[in-house]
């Protein structure tokens, strides 16, 4: 049985960092639409391209899982509905799903995005007004959803970490 690592969080929450940490601990294939888009010269704001890439990555993830290869998805997966769809599809095929939830304070997200955005074209940068809006859109899992994961991990903010 292969494992799908579902990493959820807003831009700047540390999804890619967490995914890379996991990849050092166990062999897995990372599904990162941002990296595919940047490598292909596609704007990170191209919602249609992002949706197509995520759909393709999920189909590819299911093929890899069926072949016994662990996969990590770092799309953000802000909504419970999206996460549960992924969970059910993977579990229906007999795979284990581990959930990772990164939810730092908005001030930390702003600081991290300020640093990250220096490397991005202005058109791909996250505006403060956008961050404030999407911050309210991230849905942490409730008990029903958490019961579907084989393991659940929450990023615990500490004074020295943030």
Helices and strands as residue ranges (DSSP letters): E 3-9, H 15-25, E 29-31, H 33-39, H 47-66, E 71-76, H 80-92, E 96-102, H 106-117, G 122-124, H 128-135, H 143-146, E 151-154
